Amino acid sequence: MWQLDEPKYFFGLIILPILVLVYVAQYIWKKRKQKEFGDHLILKQLAPESSFFKPFLKLFVVGLGITFLILALVNPKIGTKIETVKREGVDVVFAIDVSKSMLAEDIAPSRLEKAKQIVSQIINQLASDRIGIIGYAGSAYPVLPITTDYAVAKMYLQNMNTDIVSSQGTAISEAISLAAQSFDNPATSKVLVLISDGEDHEQGYEQAIEEAKAQNIKIITIGLGTEKGGLIPIRYNGTIQGYKKDNAGENVITRFNPATLKTIAEQSGGAYIYGGNTKEVVEFVKDELNSLEKTEFESQQIADYESQFQWFLFLGFLCLAIDVLLLERKTAWVTKLNLFNEKKK
């Protein structure tokens, strides 16, 4: 197994065709000047030791040296062994409300962006726990299955918006049910972190809570918004074009409703916290996760890679040294071999 440490340096290989073009141009210019200076036979008599082959050999050696130096910058690594790494943690699924009301800016920069910030900061505090992401509005949508790749999780998280679910509403029960299906290991400790403003929620989530309790899923709810509420902006290309209106043409004001979130936390044996202070929320969730039993699971991976840049660095400098020592004169013993029919019989 092998990997490239800095593949961006492969762009340096563009030097090679430029080097060839410069050499060809210089070679053509040199030949023209020689013709202006005198006859070819006379020039050959004046410089009998000049080699036709050596300049091309020097070009090849320089190009090879540059290639080796670029490969040294790329730093190929070879995996020397594969070992089974044992890790222990919990499974965490984040269910994020992506209904239009989450666009309200009563919490800066908006409820949805605040939710993303909270989840991102929680992920930063995790070590070997597995995570998944769900988006929900009028229905629930699996954004990312359970994984240990936190970088990918953050990428999917940042791409979440209110358009990933077409139907509007707050289908909390469907989000809980989908989360329960997302956990693929019944032996692990399972946590559902549900983030919402609590508005426009549906009834009948009690059955989903019972389903979660049957699977020993702990539900942590995080509320976002203010009692005063805020308008729901309509944006186009990042610019606010107006605000959402009701059937009477009045601006819709969305208000924070924590009652449902508190009820879900209470009935599921979980916990609730208001999400206004990101640092407090992150510490709260971290403490809740630390209180759970960690489950050991195994994953195979390449555990040890060794850099190989030193070999390419050596070969690169060796080629450049050969180029310096390689003169454009004929080599006596090569001339005797007459490999290129340079001697007339």
C-alpha positions in Angstrom: 0.0 0.0 0.0 1.2 3.5 -0.8 0.0 7.1 -0.7 1.2 10.5 -1.9 1.8 13.1 0.8 1.8 16.3 -1.4 0.3 15.4 -4.8 -0.1 19.1 -5.6 3.6 19.3 -6.6 2.9 17.2 -9.6 2.1 20.5 -11.3 5.9 21.1 -11.3 6.2 18.5 -14.1 5.1 21.3 -16.5 8.7 22.4 -16.3 9.7 19.4 -18.5 7.9 20.4 -21.8 9.1 24.0 -21.2 12.7 22.7 -20.8 12.4 20.7 -24.1 11.0 23.7 -26.0 13.7 26.0 -24.7 16.4 23.4 -25.7 14.9 22.9 -29.2 14.7 26.7 -29.7 18.3 27.1 -28.5 19.5 24.2 -30.7 17.8 25.6 -33.8 19.3 29.1 -33.1 22.8 27.5 -32.6 22.6 25.7 -36.0 21.6 28.8 -37.8 24.5 30.8 -36.3 26.9 28.0 -37.2 25.7 28.1 -40.8 26.3 31.9 -40.8 29.8 31.4 -39.4 31.0 28.8 -41.9 30.6 25.6 -43.8 29.6 22.5 -41.8 32.7 20.5 -42.8 35.0 23.3 -41.8 33.2 23.6 -38.4 33.6 19.8 -37.9 37.4 20.1 -38.6 37.6 23.0 -36.1 35.8 21.1 -33.4 36.4 17.4 -34.1 35.6 16.3 -30.5 32.1 17.9 -30.5 29.5 15.2 -30.0 26.1 15.2 -31.6 24.6 12.8 -29.1 25.9 14.4 -25.8 23.6 17.5 -25.8 20.5 15.3 -26.0 21.9 13.0 -23.3 22.4 16.1 -21.0 18.8 17.2 -21.7 17.5 13.8 -20.8 19.6 13.7 -17.6 18.5 17.2 -16.5 14.8 16.3 -17.2 15.2 13.0 -15.2 16.8 14.9 -12.3 14.0 17.5 -12.2 11.4 14.6 -12.3 13.1 12.9 -9.3 13.2 16.2 -7.4 9.5 16.8 -8.0 8.8 13.2 -6.8 10.8 14.0 -3.7 8.5 17.0 -3.1 5.4 14.8 -3.6 6.9 12.4 -1.0 5.5 8.9 -1.9 4.9 6.9 1.3 4.8 3.1 1.5 2.6 1.4 4.1 4.9 -1.0 6.0 2.2 -2.9 7.9 -1.5 -3.3 8.4 -2.7 -3.6 12.0 -6.2 -3.8 13.5 -6.9 -0.7 15.6 -9.4 -1.1 18.4 -11.5 1.9 19.1 -14.3 2.5 21.5 -17.0 5.2 21.5 -20.7 5.8 21.0 -22.9 6.2 17.9 -24.3 9.8 17.5 -26.8 10.9 14.9 -27.5 14.6 14.5 -31.1 15.4 13.3 -31.2 19.0 12.1 -34.4 20.9 11.4 -34.2 22.4 7.9 -37.7 23.9 7.6 -38.0 27.4 6.3 -38.5 28.8 9.9 -34.8 27.9 10.6 -33.8 30.7 8.2 -35.0 33.3 10.8 -32.2 35.5 12.0 -33.4 36.1 15.6 -30.3 34.1 16.5 -27.2 35.2 14.5 -26.3 34.4 11.8 -29.5 32.4 11.5 -31.1 29.4 13.3 -29.9 27.0 10.7 -26.3 28.3 10.6 -26.3 28.3 14.4 -27.3 24.7 14.3 -24.5 23.9 11.9 -22.0 25.7 14.1 -23.1 23.7 17.2 -22.9 20.4 15.4 -19.5 21.3 13.9 -18.1 22.2 17.3 -19.5 19.0 18.9 -17.7 17.0 16.1 -14.5 18.8 17.0 -14.8 17.4 20.5 -15.3 13.8 19.5 -12.4 11.3 19.3 -13.5 7.8 18.1 -17.2 8.1 18.1 -19.2 7.4 15.0 -21.6 10.0 13.6 -24.5 10.3 11.2 -26.6 13.3 10.0 -30.3 13.6 9.2 -32.1 16.6 7.8 -35.9 17.0 8.4 -38.8 19.3 7.7 -42.1 17.9 6.4 -40.2 14.6 6.0 -36.9 13.3 7.1 -33.9 12.8 4.8 -30.7 10.8 5.5 -27.8 13.2 4.8 -24.9 11.0 5.9 -24.9 7.4 7.2 -22.9 6.4 10.3 -19.2 7.1 9.7 -16.0 7.9 11.5 -14.9 10.3 8.8 -15.4 13.6 10.5 -14.0 15.7 7.6 -16.7 14.2 5.2 -19.3 14.8 7.9 -18.4 18.5 8.1 -18.5 18.8 4.4 -22.1 17.4 4.2 -23.1 19.5 7.2 -22.0 22.7 5.6 -23.9 21.9 2.4 -27.2 21.4 4.3 -30.0 23.9 3.4 -33.7 24.3 3.5 -34.0 23.0 -0.1 -32.9 19.4 0.7 -36.4 18.5 1.9 -39.2 19.8 -0.4 -42.2 19.4 2.0 -42.5 21.9 4.8 -43.3 21.3 8.4 -41.4 19.7 11.3 -41.7 15.9 11.1 -40.0 15.2 14.4 -41.5 11.7 14.7 -40.1 10.7 11.2 -36.7 12.1 12.1 -36.6 10.0 15.3 -37.7 6.9 13.4 -35.1 7.4 10.7 -32.4 8.0 13.3 -33.4 4.7 15.0 -33.0 2.9 11.7 -29.6 4.6 11.1 -27.9 2.9 14.0 -26.4 -0.3 12.6 -24.8 -1.8 15.7 -27.3 -2.8 18.4 -24.4 -3.3 20.9 -23.2 0.4 20.9 -24.5 3.2 23.1 -26.7 5.4 20.9 -27.5 9.1 21.0 -29.8 11.2 18.9 -29.1 14.9 19.0 -32.2 16.7 17.7 -31.9 20.4 16.9 -35.0 22.5 16.1 -36.9 25.7 16.8 -39.9 23.5 17.8 -42.3 25.4 15.6 -45.0 23.8 13.4 -44.3 20.4 14.8 -46.6 17.5 14.1 -48.4 15.5 16.8 -48.1 11.7 17.4 -44.3 11.5 18.1 -44.9 9.4 21.2 -44.7 6.2 19.2 -41.4 7.2 17.7 -40.1 8.0 21.2 -41.2 4.5 22.4 -39.3 3.0 19.4 -36.2 4.9 20.4 -36.5 3.8 24.0 -36.8 0.2 22.9 -33.4 0.5 21.2 -31.9 2.3 24.2 -31.4 5.5 22.2 -30.8 8.6 24.3 -32.4 11.8 22.8 -30.7 15.1 23.5 -32.8 18.1 22.2 -31.4 21.5 21.5 -33.7 24.5 21.0 -32.9 27.5 18.8 -34.8 30.8 18.4 -36.3 33.5 20.6 -39.7 34.1 22.0 -39.9 37.4 20.2 -39.2 35.5 17.0 -38.1 36.8 13.6 -39.0 37.1 10.0 -38.2 34.4 7.4 -36.1 36.0 4.7 -36.4 35.0 1.0 -32.9 35.2 -0.6 -31.7 35.1 -4.2 -28.0 34.8 -4.9 -27.3 35.6 -1.2 -29.4 38.8 -1.3 -32.6 39.3 0.7 -35.4 39.9 -1.8 -38.2 40.0 0.8 -39.8 38.0 3.6 -42.2 35.1 3.7 -45.9 36.3 3.9 -49.1 34.6 4.9 -52.3 34.3 2.9 -53.3 37.8 4.1 -50.1 39.3 2.7 -48.6 39.9 6.2 -45.0 39.0 7.1 -44.8 35.7 8.9 -43.2 35.8 12.3 -41.7 32.5 13.5 -41.3 32.1 17.2 -39.3 29.6 19.3 -41.5 26.9 20.8 -39.4 24.7 23.3 -42.4 22.8 24.7 -42.2 19.9 22.3 -38.4 19.6 22.6 -38.6 19.5 26.4 -41.4 16.9 26.2 -39.4 14.7 23.9 -36.3 14.9 26.1 -38.4 14.1 29.2 -40.3 11.2 27.8 -37.3 9.6 26.2 -35.2 9.9 29.4 -32.8 12.3 27.6 -31.9 15.9 28.2 -32.8 19.4 26.8 -30.7 22.5 26.5 -31.3 25.9 24.9 -28.8 26.5 22.0 -28.1 30.2 22.4 -24.6 29.7 23.8 -22.6 27.4 21.5 -19.8 26.7 24.1 -22.3 25.8 26.8 -24.2 23.4 24.4 -21.0 21.7 23.3 -19.9 21.2 26.9 -23.3 19.9 27.8 -23.4 17.4 25.0 -19.8 16.3 25.6 -20.7 15.6 29.3 -23.8 13.6 28.3 -21.7 11.5 25.8 -19.0 10.9 28.4 -21.6 9.6 30.8 -22.4 6.8 28.4 -20.7 3.4 28.3 -18.2 3.2 25.5 -18.5 0.3 23.1 -15.4 -1.3 21.6 -15.4 -1.9 17.9 -12.6 -2.7 15.4 -11.5 -1.3 12.1 -8.6 -2.3 9.9 -6.4 0.4 8.5 -2.9 1.1 7.3 -1.2 2.0 10.5 2.3 3.0 9.5 3.5 4.8 6.4 7.2 5.6 5.7 8.3 8.5 3.6 10.4 7.6 0.5 11.3 11.2 -0.6 15.0 10.7 0.3 15.6 8.2 -2.5 14.2 10.5 -5.1 16.1 13.5 -3.6 19.3 11.5 -3.9 18.6 10.4 -7.5 17.6 14.0 -8.5 20.9 15.5 -7.2 22.8 12.5 -8.7 21.4 13.3 -12.2 22.2 17.0 -11.8 25.7 16.1 -10.7 26.1 13.9 -13.8 24.9 16.7 -16.0 27.6 19.0 -14.6 30.3 16.4 -15.2 29.0 15.4 -18.5 30.8 17.4 -21.2 29.5 17.9 -24.8 32.7 16.3 -26.1 33.0 12.8 -27.5 34.0 10.1 -25.0 37.0 8.3 -26.1 35.9 4.7 -25.3 32.4 5.3 -26.7 34.0 6.6 -29.9 36.0 3.4 -30.2 32.8 1.4 -29.9 31.4 3.4 -32.8 27.8 2.8 -31.5 26.3 5.6 -33.5 28.5 5.2 -36.7 30.3 8.4 -36.0 33.6 7.0 -37.4 33.9 6.4 -41.1 35.5 3.1 -42.1 
